Amino acid sequence: MEPYFDPVPLLGDAREAFLGRWRDRKWLNVPGPFYGAETDNCGTGRLHAPGLVLYEADHFTEYVYRQPRTPDELRRLVDAAQAETLSGYGCDGDTHWTPAAVREWWRDRGRVKEYLLSRRADWEADDAKAGQGVASAAEHYAAYLDGELAAHLRTYVFWLEERRSPTAADRLPLL
C-alpha cells in the first residue's frame, strides 16, 4: 500500500502562488489538494509540470490531471502555478473534497474520458504548432483513469477521513 504524500504543508511561501478559487475550478481536475481554476491560456503549465498539468480544449486553460506524489513533482507544480499570470491554481482542495464528493467524481469519470477522447484532434493541432505533447498527455490521463487512479483516490479518501497516511494494517475505503 502506497502512503499518502501530503504536499500542502511543504508549500511554505510558495502557497502565495495558489490564489485560485474552488468555485472556479475546472471539472477536469482530478480530486486532491491542487486544481486549476481561472487560469490563463498562455500554455505555460505543461512547460513546468508536464506530468501533472493539461489544457482543456476549448480555451486551453490549465487543470491538474495528476496530483503531485513527490517533492520534485510538487516543485514542478509550484513552478507551473508561479508562471501562471492569473494565479489561477488553487491548493485548498483538501478543505472542499469530501469522501462522498470524490466518489461522485469517480462515478462520473466516464465523462472525463469521453471528453479526452473527443478533443484529440484539437490537441494534435496544437501539438503541431506548440509541440507540448498535449495529445499524448490526454492519452496518459485516460490511461490513468483506467489504471492506478483508483488506488490513489482510495488512499486520498482514507486521508480525508483519517488525516493520516494508511498503514499496511489499514483497510482502504471503496470508491
N, C-alpha and C positions, 0 to 999 in steps of 0.2 A: 504494500500500500504506500503510495507516494504521499509525503507530508504536504501540508498546505503551506505555500510560500505567501506570507503576508507582506506585501510590498509597501503599503501605505506608511507605516512607521519609519521606513527608510528614506522617505522623500526629503525630510529636512526643509531647507529653504526653497527647494525646487517645487514645493507644493504651490507656491505663488503662480506658477505657470498654468495651473489647473483651475480655471475660472468658469468652465462650462457648467451649465445648469441642467439638472436632472430632467426637468420638464421639456428640455430641448434636445434630448439625446436621440440619436438615430436608432430606429428599431432593429437595425442590423448588428448592433453591438452585442457581443457575447456577454452573458452575465459575469459580473465581477466588479472590482472597485473602480476600474477605469472605463471611460467611454468617450466617444466623440459626440459633441452636441452641435452647436452653431459654429462650425469651422469654416475656414476659407476654402477655396478650390485651387490653391496655388501648387498643389502636388508635391508638398514637402514631406508629408508624413511617412511615405514609403522610403524616401531617401534615408531617413534616420532609423526607422523601425520596420523594415520590410516584412519581417516575420510576425508582426503584430497588427499592422495598420493596413486597411484597404480603403478604397474610394467607392462611394456609391455612384451609380452610373449616370444619374440624371444631371447632377451638378458637380460631381467629383469632390464632394465634401468627404471628410475623413471619419472613419469609425474604427473601433478596436475589435478585431475578429479573433484575437487570442490574447488572453491576459498574460502579463509577464510572470515567469516562473523562476527567474534567477536575478541576481543583482545586475548582471550585464544586460539582460532584457529590460529591466526597469530603467537602467540608464538610457537605453535606446528610446524607450517610450517618453522619458523626460525630455530627451533631445527633440523628439517629434513635437511634443507639447510646446517647448520653448520656441521652436521655429514657426509655429502656427500663429499667424499675425492677429487673429481674433481671440486668442486664448480660449478656444472653444472646447478644449478637453476638460473632462471632469474626473475627479478622483474620490468622490463621495458615494460611489455605488453601494458600498457596504452598509450605508445608513438607509438605503432605499430598497435594495433587493431583500426579499423575504424568501424563505423556502418555497412558499406557495407561488410566488412570482417567478422564481427560477423554474419550477416545474411547469408553469404555464408557458413560459418562453420555450422550454424544451418540447412541450407538446406541439407547439406551433413552428418548430424548426423546419418543417417541410416548406413553409412559406419562404424562409430564408434560402433554402436550397433551390427552390424554383426560381427565385429572383436571381440568384447567382448564375444559374444556367441560362436564363432568358436574356441576360445582358452581356453575354460573352462577346458578341460582335462589337459592342461599344468599347469594351476593354481591349480587344485586339486592335481596334482602330487607334485607340490612344497609345497602346504599346508601340505601334508603328511610328508614331510621332515622338513619344517621350521615352520609350524604352525602359519603363519601370517594372515590367513583369506583372502588371495588374491581372491579366487574364490567368496567368499561372497561379497567382496568389488566390484568385477566386476558386480555382480548382482545389487548391490546398484547403481553403475554408470548407468547401463542400466535403472533401475527404475527412476533415476534422469533425464535421457534423456526424459523419457515418462511423467515425473511429473513436479516438481517445477523448473527445469532448465529454462524453457521458461520464467517464470516470472522473474527469476534472470537475464537472459540475456536482457529482455526488460528494466529492471532497469539499467543494465550496459550500454546499448545503450543510454538511456536517459543521464546517467552520462557522457558518451563520448561526446555527443552532447552539453550538457549544463555545464558540470564540476561542477555540484551540485546535491544533492540528490533530488529526486522528492518529491513534497508535495501532499496532498490529492487533491488539485486543478489541478494538472498537469495530462496530458494525456500521458501515456507511448506509445512509438512508437511500431509499429508492427515489428515482425521478418519476 
